[in-house]
Structure formats: structure tokens, C-alpha cells
Amino acid sequence: MDEQHGRARADHFEIPCIGVIGVLIEAKDKGHIRSVRSYLDALRKEAGFHIGDQLYRRVLRDEGEL
């Protein structure tokens, strides 16, 4: 499912949601993964998932990986 479409539908029905990047951040915070960078890179390069450069850099900066 397109994440943007899914978020719009969830908002319409007032269902809280978290995107794939949020899931990665939460996984790191809980110690399930050590770094989000490799997953973000794989999403971009292997899965064709669009993550804009500004968001990519912000996530890495906020997670102390830049």
C-alpha cells in the first residue's frame, strides 16, 4: 500500500498511525536494531521507497547517525 494513501485513510477514520520510518526509529529506541541508516538505504535503493534527501538527513541527524 502506498504509505501516503494509507495515512490519508487513517486520518479520515481518525486512526493513529506510524509510518515505516517511525517504526525504524522506535525499533532503534527499543534496542531491536542498532542503526536506522542501513534500513533507510535499503528502502531507498532496493525497495524503491521514496525518502526525500531532507527527511533522510533529518532522521539520521535526530538519531545521531549523521
All heavy atoms as a GROMACS GRO file, in nm:
protein
  531
    1MET      N    1   0.084  -0.117   0.000
    1MET     CA    2   0.000   0.000   0.000
    1MET      C    3   0.089   0.124   0.000
    1MET      O    4   0.190   0.128   0.069
    1MET     CB    5  -0.090   0.001   0.123
    1MET     CG    6  -0.162   0.133   0.142
    1MET     SD    7  -0.253   0.144   0.295
    1MET     CE    8  -0.404   0.071   0.245
    2ASP      N    9   0.049   0.222  -0.076
    2ASP     CA   10   0.119   0.349  -0.075
    2ASP      C   11   0.101   0.412   0.064
    2ASP      O   12  -0.010   0.428   0.113
    2ASP     CB   13   0.061   0.440  -0.183
    2ASP     CG   14   0.127   0.575  -0.187
    2ASP    OD1   15   0.082   0.663  -0.110
    2ASP    OD2   16   0.223   0.591  -0.262
    3GLU      N   17   0.211   0.447   0.127
    3GLU     CA   18   0.204   0.497   0.264
    3GLU      C   19   0.124   0.626   0.274
    3GLU      O   20   0.047   0.646   0.368
    3GLU     CB   21   0.345   0.517   0.321
    3GLU     CG   22   0.343   0.550   0.468
    3GLU     CD   23   0.478   0.544   0.533
    3GLU    OE1   24   0.569   0.478   0.480
    3GLU    OE2   25   0.492   0.605   0.638
    4GLN      N   26   0.141   0.714   0.176
    4GLN     CA   27   0.067   0.840   0.179
    4GLN      C   28  -0.083   0.815   0.173
    4GLN      O   29  -0.162   0.876   0.245
    4GLN     CB   30   0.113   0.929   0.064
    4GLN     CG   31   0.053   1.068   0.069
    4GLN     CD   32   0.109   1.157  -0.040
    4GLN    OE1   33   0.176   1.111  -0.132
    4GLN    NE2   34   0.081   1.285  -0.031
    5HIS      N   35  -0.124   0.722   0.086
    5HIS     CA   36  -0.265   0.687   0.076
    5HIS      C   37  -0.316   0.626   0.208
    5HIS      O   38  -0.424   0.658   0.256
    5HIS     CB   39  -0.287   0.589  -0.040
    5HIS     CG   40  -0.429   0.544  -0.055
    5HIS    ND1   41  -0.528   0.624  -0.105
    5HIS    CD2   42  -0.487   0.426  -0.023
    5HIS    CE1   43  -0.642   0.558  -0.104
    5HIS    NE2   44  -0.621   0.437  -0.056
    6GLY      N   45  -0.236   0.540   0.264
    6GLY     CA   46  -0.274   0.476   0.390
    6GLY      C   47  -0.287   0.576   0.504
    6GLY      O   48  -0.381   0.568   0.584
    7ARG      N   49  -0.197   0.672   0.509
    7ARG     CA   50  -0.206   0.777   0.612
    7ARG      C   51  -0.332   0.861   0.594
    7ARG      O   52  -0.399   0.895   0.692
    7ARG     CB   53  -0.084   0.868   0.607
    7ARG     CG   54   0.041   0.808   0.666
    7ARG     CD   55   0.156   0.909   0.651
    7ARG     NE   56   0.276   0.858   0.708
    7ARG     CZ   57   0.309   0.868   0.837
    7ARG    NH1   58   0.227   0.930   0.921
    7ARG    NH2   59   0.421   0.819   0.881
    8ALA      N   60  -0.364   0.894   0.471
    8ALA     CA   61  -0.483   0.974   0.444
    8ALA      C   62  -0.609   0.899   0.489
    8ALA      O   63  -0.699   0.959   0.549
    8ALA     CB   64  -0.492   1.009   0.296
    9ARG      N   65  -0.614   0.769   0.460
    9ARG     CA   66  -0.730   0.689   0.502
    9ARG      C   67  -0.738   0.680   0.654
    9ARG      O   68  -0.845   0.689   0.712
    9ARG     CB   69  -0.724   0.550   0.441
    9ARG     CG   70  -0.730   0.547   0.289
    9ARG     CD   71  -0.857   0.604   0.233
    9ARG     NE   72  -0.968   0.518   0.268
    9ARG     CZ   73  -1.096   0.548   0.251
    9ARG    NH1   74  -1.129   0.662   0.199
    9ARG    NH2   75  -1.190   0.464   0.285
   10ALA      N   76  -0.624   0.660   0.718
   10ALA     CA   77  -0.622   0.653   0.864
   10ALA      C   78  -0.668   0.785   0.925
   10ALA      O   79  -0.747   0.787   1.020
   10ALA     CB   80  -0.483   0.616   0.914
   11ASP      N   81  -0.620   0.896   0.870
   11ASP     CA   82  -0.663   1.028   0.919
   11ASP      C   83  -0.814   1.044   0.903
   11ASP      O   84  -0.881   1.096   0.991
   11ASP     CB   85  -0.592   1.140   0.843
   11ASP     CG   86  -0.447   1.157   0.885
   11ASP    OD1   87  -0.408   1.103   0.992
   11ASP    OD2   88  -0.373   1.224   0.812
   12HIS      N   89  -0.866   1.001   0.788
   12HIS     CA   90  -1.009   1.012   0.762
   12HIS      C   91  -1.091   0.940   0.870
   12HIS      O   92  -1.195   0.989   0.914
   12HIS     CB   93  -1.041   0.954   0.624
   12HIS     CG   94  -1.187   0.951   0.593
   12HIS    ND1   95  -1.258   1.064   0.556
   12HIS    CD2   96  -1.277   0.850   0.596
   12HIS    CE1   97  -1.384   1.031   0.537
   12HIS    NE2   98  -1.399   0.901   0.560
   13PHE      N   99  -1.044   0.825   0.913
   13PHE     CA  100  -1.114   0.747   1.014
   13PHE      C  101  -1.062   0.772   1.156
   13PHE      O  102  -1.098   0.700   1.249
   13PHE     CB  103  -1.106   0.598   0.982
   13PHE     CG  104  -1.186   0.560   0.860
   13PHE    CD1  105  -1.122   0.532   0.741
   13PHE    CD2  106  -1.324   0.556   0.864
   13PHE    CE1  107  -1.195   0.497   0.627
   13PHE    CE2  108  -1.398   0.521   0.752
   13PHE     CZ  109  -1.333   0.492   0.633
   14GLU      N  110  -0.977   0.874   1.170
   14GLU     CA  111  -0.919   0.912   1.299
   14GLU      C  112  -0.847   0.796   1.368
   14GLU      O  113  -0.858   0.775   1.488
   14GLU     CB  114  -1.026   0.972   1.390
   14GLU     CG  115  -1.088   1.098   1.331
   14GLU     CD  116  -1.197   1.159   1.417
   14GLU    OE1  117  -1.230   1.102   1.523
   14GLU    OE2  118  -1.248   1.264   1.378
   15ILE      N  119  -0.773   0.721   1.287
   15ILE     CA  120  -0.694   0.609   1.338
   15ILE      C  121  -0.549   0.655   1.347
   15ILE      O  122  -0.491   0.699   1.248
   15ILE     CB  123  -0.703   0.488   1.242
   15ILE    CG1  124  -0.848   0.441   1.230
   15ILE    CG2  125  -0.612   0.375   1.290
   15ILE    CD1  126  -0.870   0.338   1.120
   16PRO      N  127  -0.490   0.647   1.466
   16PRO     CA  128  -0.349   0.686   1.476
   16PRO      C  129  -0.261   0.592   1.395
   16PRO      O  130  -0.290   0.471   1.386
   16PRO     CB  131  -0.317   0.672   1.626
   16PRO     CG  132  -0.439   0.621   1.692
   16PRO     CD  133  -0.547   0.602   1.590
   17CYS      N  134  -0.158   0.646   1.334
   17CYS     CA  135  -0.070   0.560   1.255
   17CYS      C  136   0.075   0.605   1.270
   17CYS      O  137   0.103   0.715   1.314
   17CYS     CB  138  -0.112   0.560   1.108
   17CYS     SG  139  -0.089   0.717   1.026
   18ILE      N  140   0.161   0.513   1.235
   18ILE     CA  141   0.304   0.540   1.236
   18ILE      C  142   0.360   0.486   1.104
   18ILE      O  143   0.322   0.377   1.061
   18ILE     CB  144   0.373   0.475   1.358
   18ILE    CG1  145   0.520   0.508   1.362
   18ILE    CG2  146   0.349   0.327   1.361
   18ILE    CD1  147   0.588   0.466   1.492
   19GLY      N  148   0.442   0.564   1.040
   19GLY     CA  149   0.500   0.523   0.913
   19GLY      C  150   0.619   0.431   0.931
   19GLY      O  151   0.663   0.404   1.043
   20VAL      N  152   0.670   0.384   0.821
   20VAL     CA  153   0.781   0.289   0.824
   20VAL      C  154   0.905   0.352   0.889
   20VAL      O  155   0.976   0.285   0.965
   20VAL     CB  156   0.811   0.232   0.684
   20VAL    CG1  157   0.866   0.339   0.592
   20VAL    CG2  158   0.904   0.114   0.691
   21ILE      N  159   0.929   0.479   0.866
   21ILE     CA  160   1.044   0.545   0.930
   21ILE      C  161   1.022   0.553   1.080
   21ILE      O  162   1.115   0.529   1.159
   21ILE     CB  163   1.070   0.682   0.867
   21ILE    CG1  164   1.112   0.665   0.721
   21ILE    CG2  165   1.177   0.758   0.945
   21ILE    CD1  166   1.126   0.794   0.643
   22GLY      N  167   0.901   0.583   1.121
   22GLY     CA  168   0.870   0.584   1.264
   22GLY      C  169   0.889   0.448   1.328
   22GLY      O  170   0.936   0.438   1.442
   23VAL      N  171   0.855   0.343   1.256
   23VAL     CA  172   0.875   0.206   1.306
   23VAL      C  173   1.024   0.179   1.325
   23VAL      O  174   1.066   0.122   1.426
   23VAL     CB  175   0.810   0.102   1.212
   23VAL    CG1  176   0.851  -0.039   1.250
   23VAL    CG2  177   0.660   0.118   1.212
   24LEU      N  178   1.106   0.224   1.230
   24LEU     CA  179   1.250   0.205   1.241
   24LEU      C  180   1.306   0.280   1.361
   24LEU      O  181   1.390   0.227   1.436
   24LEU     CB  182   1.321   0.249   1.113
   24LEU     CG  183   1.298   0.161   0.991
   24LEU    CD1  184   1.359   0.226   0.868
   24LEU    CD2  185   1.353   0.022   1.013
   25ILE      N  186   1.262   0.403   1.380
   25ILE     CA  187   1.309   0.483   1.494
   25ILE      C  188   1.269   0.416   1.625
   25ILE      O  189   1.350   0.406   1.718
   25ILE     CB  190   1.255   0.627   1.485
   25ILE    CG1  191   1.320   0.699   1.366
   25ILE    CG2  192   1.278   0.703   1.615
   25ILE    CD1  193   1.254   0.831   1.330
   26GLU      N  194   1.146   0.369   1.631
   26GLU     CA  195   1.100   0.301   1.752
   26GLU      C  196   1.180   0.173   1.777
   26GLU      O  197   1.214   0.141   1.891
   26GLU     CB  198   0.951   0.270   1.741
   26GLU     CG  199   0.889   0.224   1.870
   26GLU     CD  200   0.738   0.218   1.863
   26GLU    OE1  201   0.676   0.315   1.816
   26GLU    OE2  202   0.684   0.114   1.907
   27ALA      N  203   1.209   0.098   1.670
   27ALA     CA  204   1.288  -0.025   1.684
   27ALA      C  205   1.427   0.007   1.738
   27ALA      O  206   1.479  -0.066   1.823
   27ALA     CB  207   1.298  -0.095   1.549
   28LYS      N  208   1.485   0.116   1.692
   28LYS     CA  209   1.618   0.155   1.743
   28LYS      C  210   1.608   0.196   1.889
   28LYS      O  211   1.690   0.156   1.972
   28LYS     CB  212   1.676   0.268   1.659
   28LYS     CG  213   1.814   0.307   1.707
   28LYS     CD  214   1.873   0.419   1.626
   28LYS     CE  215   2.008   0.459   1.687
   28LYS     NZ  216   2.063   0.578   1.621
   29ASP      N  217   1.507   0.277   1.921
   29ASP     CA  218   1.489   0.323   2.060
   29ASP      C  219   1.472   0.206   2.157
   29ASP      O  220   1.515   0.213   2.271
   29ASP     CB  221   1.369   0.416   2.070
   29ASP     CG  222   1.391   0.551   2.002
   29ASP    OD1  223   1.508   0.584   1.968
   29ASP    OD2  224   1.291   0.624   1.981
   30LYS      N  225   1.409   0.099   2.109
   30LYS     CA  226   1.384  -0.017   2.195
   30LYS      C  227   1.498  -0.120   2.190
   30LYS      O  228   1.491  -0.223   2.254
   30LYS     CB  229   1.253  -0.084   2.157
   30LYS     CG  230   1.133   0.003   2.191
   30LYS     CD  231   1.004  -0.067   2.158
   30LYS     CE  232   0.888   0.022   2.203
   30LYS     NZ  233   0.759  -0.044   2.187
   31GLY      N  234   1.603  -0.091   2.111
   31GLY     CA  235   1.718  -0.178   2.106
   31GLY      C  236   1.705  -0.297   2.011
   31GLY      O  237   1.788  -0.388   2.014
   32HIS      N  238   1.605  -0.296   1.926
   32HIS     CA  239   1.587  -0.406   1.832
   32HIS      C  240   1.682  -0.397   1.713
   32HIS      O  241   1.715  -0.499   1.652
   32HIS     CB  242   1.443  -0.413   1.783
   32HIS     CG  243   1.344  -0.438   1.893
   32HIS    ND1  244   1.341  -0.554   1.967
   32HIS    CD2  245   1.245  -0.359   1.942
   32HIS    CE1  246   1.244  -0.546   2.056
   32HIS    NE2  247   1.184  -0.429   2.043
   33ILE      N  248   1.720  -0.275   1.678
   33ILE     CA  249   1.819  -0.252   1.572
   33ILE      C  250   1.920  -0.150   1.625
   33ILE      O  251   1.889  -0.072   1.715
   33ILE     CB  252   1.755  -0.202   1.439
   33ILE    CG1  253   1.683  -0.070   1.457
   33ILE    CG2  254   1.661  -0.309   1.383
   33ILE    CD1  255   1.632  -0.008   1.327
   34ARG      N  256   2.039  -0.152   1.569
   34ARG     CA  257   2.144  -0.061   1.617
   34ARG      C  258   2.145   0.071   1.542
   34ARG      O  259   2.190   0.172   1.594
   34ARG     CB  260   2.280  -0.128   1.605
   34ARG     CG  261   2.289  -0.254   1.689
   34ARG     CD  262   2.424  -0.314   1.683
   34ARG     NE  263   2.508  -0.236   1.775
   34ARG     CZ  264   2.639  -0.244   1.778
   34ARG    NH1  265   2.702  -0.324   1.697
   34ARG    NH2  266   2.708  -0.172   1.863
   35SER      N  267   2.099   0.068   1.417
   35SER     CA  268   2.108   0.184   1.332
   35SER      C  269   1.991   0.186   1.234
   35SER      O  270   1.948   0.080   1.187
   35SER     CB  271   2.240   0.178   1.254
   35SER     OG  272   2.242   0.269   1.150
   36VAL      N  273   1.942   0.306   1.203
   36VAL     CA  274   1.836   0.317   1.102
   36VAL      C  275   1.893   0.338   0.962
   36VAL      O  276   1.827   0.311   0.863
   36VAL     CB  277   1.735   0.430   1.134
   36VAL    CG1  278   1.662   0.402   1.263
   36VAL    CG2  279   1.800   0.566   1.137
   37ARG      N  280   2.018   0.382   0.954
   37ARG     CA  281   2.076   0.417   0.824
   37ARG      C  282   2.073   0.303   0.723
   37ARG      O  283   2.030   0.322   0.609
   37ARG     CB  284   2.221   0.464   0.839
   37ARG     CG  285   2.284   0.504   0.705
   37ARG     CD  286   2.432   0.532   0.715
   37ARG     NE  287   2.462   0.646   0.795
   37ARG     CZ  288   2.482   0.769   0.747
   37ARG    NH1  289   2.473   0.790   0.618
   37ARG    NH2  290   2.513   0.867   0.828
   38SER      N  291   2.114   0.186   0.762
   38SER     CA  292   2.118   0.074   0.667
   38SER      C  293   1.977   0.038   0.618
   38SER      O  294   1.959   0.003   0.502
   38SER     CB  295   2.186  -0.048   0.728
   38SER     OG  296   2.114  -0.094   0.841
   39TYR      N  297   1.879   0.050   0.705
   39TYR     CA  298   1.741   0.021   0.665
   39TYR      C  299   1.687   0.129   0.573
   39TYR      O  300   1.618   0.099   0.475
   39TYR     CB  301   1.652   0.004   0.788
   39TYR     CG  302   1.688  -0.118   0.869
   39TYR    CD1  303   1.775  -0.109   0.977
   39TYR    CD2  304   1.638  -0.242   0.834
   39TYR    CE1  305   1.810  -0.222   1.050
   39TYR    CE2  306   1.672  -0.355   0.906
   39TYR     CZ  307   1.758  -0.344   1.014
   39TYR     OH  308   1.792  -0.457   1.084
   40LEU      N  309   1.716   0.254   0.603
   40LEU     CA  310   1.674   0.363   0.514
   40LEU      C  311   1.738   0.347   0.377
   40LEU      O  312   1.671   0.364   0.274
   40LEU     CB  313   1.711   0.500   0.573
   40LEU     CG  314   1.639   0.543   0.700
   40LEU    CD1  315   1.692   0.678   0.747
   40LEU    CD2  316   1.489   0.549   0.680
   41ASP      N  317   1.867   0.314   0.377
   41ASP     CA  318   1.937   0.295   0.249
   41ASP      C  319   1.876   0.180   0.170
   41ASP      O  320   1.857   0.190   0.049
   41ASP     CB  321   2.086   0.270   0.273
   41ASP     CG  322   2.159   0.393   0.323
   41ASP    OD1  323   2.104   0.505   0.313
   41ASP    OD2  324   2.272   0.378   0.373
   42ALA      N  325   1.845   0.070   0.238
   42ALA     CA  326   1.785  -0.045   0.169
   42ALA      C  327   1.647  -0.010   0.115
   42ALA      O  328   1.612  -0.050   0.004
   42ALA     CB  329   1.777  -0.164   0.264
   43LEU      N  330   1.570   0.064   0.192
   43LEU     CA  331   1.438   0.106   0.144
   43LEU      C  332   1.451   0.189   0.017
   43LEU      O  333   1.376   0.170  -0.078
   43LEU     CB  334   1.365   0.186   0.252
   43LEU     CG  335   1.304   0.106   0.366
   43LEU    CD1  336   1.259   0.199   0.478
   43LEU    CD2  337   1.186   0.025   0.315
   44ARG      N  338   1.547   0.281   0.017
   44ARG     CA  339   1.566   0.369  -0.099
   44ARG      C  340   1.619   0.293  -0.220
   44ARG      O  341   1.568   0.308  -0.330
   44ARG     CB  342   1.664   0.481  -0.066
   44ARG     CG  343   1.609   0.587   0.026
   44ARG     CD  344   1.718   0.685   0.064
   44ARG     NE  345   1.687   0.817   0.009
   44ARG     CZ  346   1.768   0.918   0.013
   44ARG    NH1  347   1.888   0.907   0.067
   44ARG    NH2  348   1.732   1.036  -0.038
   45LYS      N  349   1.723   0.214  -0.198
   45LYS     CA  350   1.795   0.154  -0.310
   45LYS      C  351   1.734   0.023  -0.358
   45LYS      O  352   1.731  -0.004  -0.478
   45LYS     CB  353   1.940   0.132  -0.272
   45LYS     CG  354   2.015   0.262  -0.249
   45LYS     CD  355   2.155   0.237  -0.198
   45LYS     CE  356   2.223   0.370  -0.166
   45LYS     NZ  357   2.346   0.353  -0.093
   46GLU      N  358   1.690  -0.060  -0.267
   46GLU     CA  359   1.643  -0.193  -0.304
   46GLU      C  360   1.492  -0.201  -0.322
   46GLU      O  361   1.443  -0.274  -0.407
   46GLU     CB  362   1.689  -0.295  -0.200
   46GLU     CG  363   1.841  -0.307  -0.194
   46GLU     CD  364   1.889  -0.391  -0.077
   46GLU    OE1  365   1.815  -0.483  -0.036
   46GLU    OE2  366   2.000  -0.364  -0.028
   47ALA      N  367   1.419  -0.126  -0.239
   47ALA     CA  368   1.273  -0.135  -0.243
   47ALA      C  369   1.210  -0.023  -0.325
   47ALA      O  370   1.090  -0.026  -0.349
   47ALA     CB  371   1.217  -0.134  -0.101
   48GLY      N  372   1.289   0.076  -0.364
   48GLY     CA  373   1.236   0.188  -0.440
   48GLY      C  374   1.145   0.278  -0.360
   48GLY      O  375   1.063   0.351  -0.414
   49PHE      N  376   1.160   0.276  -0.229
   49PHE     CA  377   1.080   0.358  -0.137
   49PHE      C  378   1.131   0.502  -0.144
   49PHE      O  379   1.250   0.526  -0.126
   49PHE     CB  380   1.094   0.302   0.004
   49PHE     CG  381   0.998   0.356   0.105
   49PHE    CD1  382   0.875   0.297   0.124
   49PHE    CD2  383   1.033   0.464   0.183
   49PHE    CE1  384   0.787   0.345   0.219
   49PHE    CE2  385   0.946   0.514   0.278
   49PHE     CZ  386   0.822   0.454   0.296
   50HIS      N  387   1.043   0.596  -0.169
   50HIS     CA  388   1.086   0.735  -0.180
   50HIS      C  389   1.103   0.796  -0.041
   50HIS      O  390   1.007   0.801   0.037
   50HIS     CB  391   0.988   0.820  -0.260
   50HIS     CG  392   1.026   0.964  -0.260
   50HIS    ND1  393   1.132   1.011  -0.336
   50HIS    CD2  394   0.979   1.069  -0.192
   50HIS    CE1  395   1.144   1.140  -0.314
   50HIS    NE2  396   1.052   1.179  -0.228
   51ILE      N  397   1.225   0.836  -0.012
   51ILE     CA  398   1.256   0.913   0.109
   51ILE      C  399   1.335   1.032   0.061
   51ILE      O  400   1.446   1.017   0.009
   51ILE     CB  401   1.340   0.832   0.211
   51ILE    CG1  402   1.267   0.704   0.250
   51ILE    CG2  403   1.372   0.917   0.334
   51ILE    CD1  404   1.352   0.607   0.331
   52GLY      N  405   1.279   1.151   0.073
   52GLY     CA  406   1.347   1.272   0.028
   52GLY      C  407   1.477   1.294   0.103
   52GLY      O  408   1.492   1.252   0.218
   53ASP      N  409   1.570   1.361   0.037
   53ASP     CA  410   1.701   1.385   0.097
   53ASP      C  411   1.692   1.462   0.228
   53ASP      O  412   1.764   1.433   0.323
   53ASP     CB  413   1.792   1.462   0.000
   53ASP     CG  414   1.831   1.378  -0.120
   53ASP    OD1  415   1.826   1.254  -0.112
   53ASP    OD2  416   1.868   1.439  -0.223
   54GLN      N  417   1.603   1.561   0.235
   54GLN     CA  418   1.590   1.641   0.356
   54GLN      C  419   1.541   1.555   0.473
   54GLN      O  420   1.594   1.563   0.584
   54GLN     CB  421   1.494   1.757   0.331
   54GLN     CG  422   1.487   1.855   0.446
   54GLN     CD  423   1.398   1.975   0.413
   54GLN    OE1  424   1.323   1.974   0.315
   54GLN    NE2  425   1.409   2.078   0.493
   55LEU      N  426   1.441   1.472   0.449
   55LEU     CA  427   1.390   1.383   0.554
   55LEU      C  428   1.497   1.281   0.593
   55LEU      O  429   1.518   1.255   0.712
   55LEU     CB  430   1.264   1.311   0.507
   55LEU     CG  431   1.206   1.206   0.602
   55LEU    CD1  432   1.169   1.268   0.736
   55LEU    CD2  433   1.085   1.138   0.539
   56TYR      N  434   1.565   1.225   0.495
   56TYR     CA  435   1.672   1.128   0.520
   56TYR      C  436   1.777   1.187   0.614
   56TYR      O  437   1.812   1.127   0.716
   56TYR     CB  438   1.733   1.087   0.386
   56TYR     CG  439   1.849   0.992   0.393
   56TYR    CD1  440   1.828   0.855   0.405
   56TYR    CD2  441   1.980   1.038   0.387
   56TYR    CE1  442   1.935   0.766   0.410
   56TYR    CE2  443   2.086   0.950   0.392
   56TYR     CZ  444   2.064   0.815   0.404
   56TYR     OH  445   2.170   0.727   0.409
   57ARG      N  446   1.824   1.306   0.580
   57ARG     CA  447   1.926   1.372   0.664
   57ARG      C  448   1.872   1.407   0.802
   57ARG      O  449   1.942   1.391   0.903
   57ARG     CB  450   1.978   1.498   0.595
   57ARG     CG  451   2.071   1.468   0.478
   57ARG     CD  452   2.141   1.594   0.427
   57ARG     NE  453   2.048   1.700   0.389
   57ARG     CZ  454   1.993   1.714   0.269
   57ARG    NH1  455   2.021   1.628   0.173
   57ARG    NH2  456   1.910   1.814   0.244
   58ARG      N  457   1.746   1.452   0.810
   58ARG     CA  458   1.689   1.487   0.940
   58ARG      C  459   1.678   1.366   1.031
   58ARG      O  460   1.711   1.372   1.150
   58ARG     CB  461   1.552   1.552   0.922
   58ARG     CG  462   1.499   1.607   1.055
   58ARG     CD  463   1.367   1.677   1.039
   58ARG     NE  464   1.264   1.573   1.038
   58ARG     CZ  465   1.150   1.582   0.975
   58ARG    NH1  466   1.122   1.687   0.902
   58ARG    NH2  467   1.061   1.484   0.982
   59VAL      N  468   1.633   1.253   0.976
   59VAL     CA  469   1.621   1.131   1.056
   59VAL      C  470   1.758   1.089   1.107
   59VAL      O  471   1.775   1.058   1.225
   59VAL     CB  472   1.553   1.017   0.977
   59VAL    CG1  473   1.563   0.885   1.051
   59VAL    CG2  474   1.409   1.052   0.946
   60LEU      N  475   1.856   1.088   1.018
   60LEU     CA  476   1.992   1.048   1.059
   60LEU      C  477   2.048   1.144   1.164
   60LEU      O  478   2.110   1.100   1.261
   60LEU     CB  479   2.084   1.040   0.938
   60LEU     CG  480   2.053   0.929   0.838
   60LEU    CD1  481   2.154   0.932   0.724
   60LEU    CD2  482   2.048   0.793   0.903
   61ARG      N  483   2.025   1.273   1.145
   61ARG     CA  484   2.073   1.372   1.244
   61ARG      C  485   2.004   1.349   1.378
   61ARG      O  486   2.070   1.343   1.482
   61ARG     CB  487   2.045   1.514   1.193
   61ARG     CG  488   2.100   1.622   1.288
   61ARG     CD  489   2.053   1.761   1.252
   61ARG     NE  490   1.909   1.769   1.277
   61ARG     CZ  491   1.819   1.810   1.189
   61ARG    NH1  492   1.855   1.846   1.068
   61ARG    NH2  493   1.692   1.814   1.220
   62ASP      N  494   1.871   1.336   1.376
   62ASP     CA  495   1.798   1.317   1.502
   62ASP      C  496   1.836   1.188   1.573
   62ASP      O  497   1.832   1.182   1.696
   62ASP     CB  498   1.647   1.315   1.474
   62ASP     CG  499   1.592   1.451   1.432
   62ASP    OD1  500   1.666   1.551   1.437
   62ASP    OD2  501   1.474   1.456   1.391
   63GLU      N  502   1.876   1.087   1.497
   63GLU     CA  503   1.914   0.959   1.555
   63GLU      C  504   2.064   0.950   1.584
   63GLU      O  505   2.114   0.845   1.622
   63GLU     CB  506   1.872   0.845   1.464
   63GLU     CG  507   1.721   0.828   1.453
   63GLU     CD  508   1.657   0.808   1.589
   63GLU    OE1  509   1.700   0.717   1.664
   63GLU    OE2  510   1.563   0.884   1.622
   64GLY      N  511   2.136   1.061   1.564
   64GLY     CA  512   2.279   1.064   1.593
   64GLY      C  513   2.362   0.982   1.498
   64GLY      O  514   2.468   0.932   1.533
   65GLU      N  515   2.317   0.969   1.373
   65GLU     CA  516   2.387   0.887   1.275
   65GLU      C  517   2.441   0.967   1.158
   65GLU      O  518   2.485   0.910   1.059
   65GLU     CB  519   2.292   0.778   1.223
   65GLU     CG  520   2.246   0.682   1.331
   65GLU     CD  521   2.160   0.571   1.277
   65GLU    OE1  522   2.182   0.527   1.164
   65GLU    OE2  523   2.068   0.528   1.350
   66LEU      N  524   2.439   1.097   1.169
   66LEU     CA  525   2.489   1.179   1.059
   66LEU      C  526   2.628   1.231   1.089
   66LEU      O  527   2.663   1.265   1.196
   66LEU     CB  528   2.394   1.297   1.034
   66LEU     CG  529   2.420   1.378   0.909
   66LEU    CD1  530   2.407   1.293   0.783
   66LEU    CD2  531   2.325   1.495   0.902
   0.00000   0.00000   0.00000
